[in-house]
Amino acid sequence: MTKYVYEPENLIAGSAEIVTEPVTVAISQNLALGQVVTKNEDGDVVAATVATDIYGIIADPVITNGTTKGVSVIYIAGEFNKRKISIPEGGNKAEYSNALRKIGIYLKNAEGNGVTYA
């Protein structure tokens, strides 16, 4: 008998309305759940590299190769667990938090099962 284990992602962290949008993902991307993204000059989603011009957070992880674009879904509004958001290595968390807030994405501590994630 196969045993299945459910492990919640704990990305969503509040009761605010969650708004999503389907997107096209640029070539050569490896976008993880919770990763902050922006759009390139073609209007395709790419990993954010700076805390300006943020477009959303990846809701559906996707990997694209060097020749084919992909599709995914991003969150463009809501409340999310700040510990599950992925920004570039060396990125300033406060700058990203402020940039996300400007587009309607709020980061907060998530609570669950008696544990607070700071």
C-alpha positions in Angstrom: 0.0 0.0 0.0 1.4 3.4 -1.0 1.5 6.0 1.7 1.1 9.7 0.8 2.3 12.5 3.0 0.9 16.0 2.6 3.3 18.8 3.3 1.8 22.2 3.0 3.8 24.9 1.3 2.8 27.6 3.8 3.3 30.3 1.2 -0.1 32.0 1.7 -0.2 33.7 5.1 -3.4 35.6 5.6 -7.0 36.1 4.8 -6.6 38.8 2.2 -7.9 38.1 -1.3 -5.4 36.3 -3.4 -5.1 37.4 -7.0 -3.3 35.3 -9.7 -2.4 35.8 -13.3 -1.3 33.3 -16.0 2.0 34.3 -17.5 4.5 33.3 -20.2 7.9 32.5 -18.8 11.1 33.5 -20.7 13.6 31.0 -21.9 16.4 29.7 -19.6 14.5 30.3 -16.3 14.3 28.1 -13.2 11.6 29.7 -11.1 10.7 28.2 -7.7 7.5 28.6 -5.7 7.6 31.9 -3.9 10.3 33.5 -6.2 9.9 37.2 -6.9 9.7 37.9 -10.6 9.6 40.8 -13.1 8.9 41.0 -16.8 11.5 41.4 -19.5 11.3 43.6 -22.5 9.2 41.0 -24.4 6.7 40.9 -21.5 7.8 37.4 -20.4 8.4 36.6 -16.7 12.0 36.3 -15.4 13.6 36.1 -12.0 13.9 39.5 -10.4 17.5 40.6 -9.9 16.8 44.0 -8.3 14.0 45.3 -6.0 12.6 47.6 -8.6 9.9 46.9 -11.2 8.6 43.8 -9.3 5.7 42.1 -11.0 4.7 39.2 -8.7 5.5 35.9 -7.0 5.7 32.5 -8.7 2.7 30.3 -7.7 3.5 27.4 -10.0 7.2 26.5 -10.3 8.6 26.2 -13.8 11.9 25.4 -15.5 12.4 26.5 -19.2 15.3 25.5 -21.4 17.3 27.7 -23.7 14.9 27.5 -26.7 11.4 27.1 -25.3 9.3 29.5 -23.3 7.0 28.1 -20.6 3.7 29.0 -18.8 3.1 29.5 -15.1 0.9 31.3 -12.7 2.0 34.2 -10.5 0.5 35.9 -7.5 -0.1 39.6 -8.0 -1.9 40.4 -4.7 -2.3 38.9 -1.3 -0.6 38.1 2.0 2.3 35.7 2.0 4.8 34.1 4.4 7.9 36.1 4.3 10.1 33.1 5.1 8.8 31.4 1.9 9.6 34.2 -0.5 12.7 33.9 -2.6 14.8 36.9 -3.5 18.2 37.0 -5.2 21.2 36.1 -3.1 22.5 39.2 -1.4 19.2 41.0 -2.0 17.9 43.5 0.6 14.8 41.9 2.2 13.4 45.3 3.3 13.7 46.7 -0.3 11.9 43.7 -1.7 9.2 43.8 1.0 8.6 47.5 0.2 8.6 46.9 -3.6 6.1 44.0 -3.1 3.9 46.1 -0.9 3.6 48.8 -3.6 1.9 46.2 -5.9 -0.4 44.8 -3.3 1.7 41.9 -2.0 2.1 41.9 1.8 4.7 39.8 3.6 4.1 38.6 7.1 5.0 36.0 9.7 2.9 32.9 9.2 1.5 30.9 12.1 0.4 27.3 12.0 0.2 24.3 14.2 1.2 26.4 17.2 4.5 27.4 15.5 5.3 30.9 14.5 7.7 31.3 11.6 9.7 34.5 12.1 
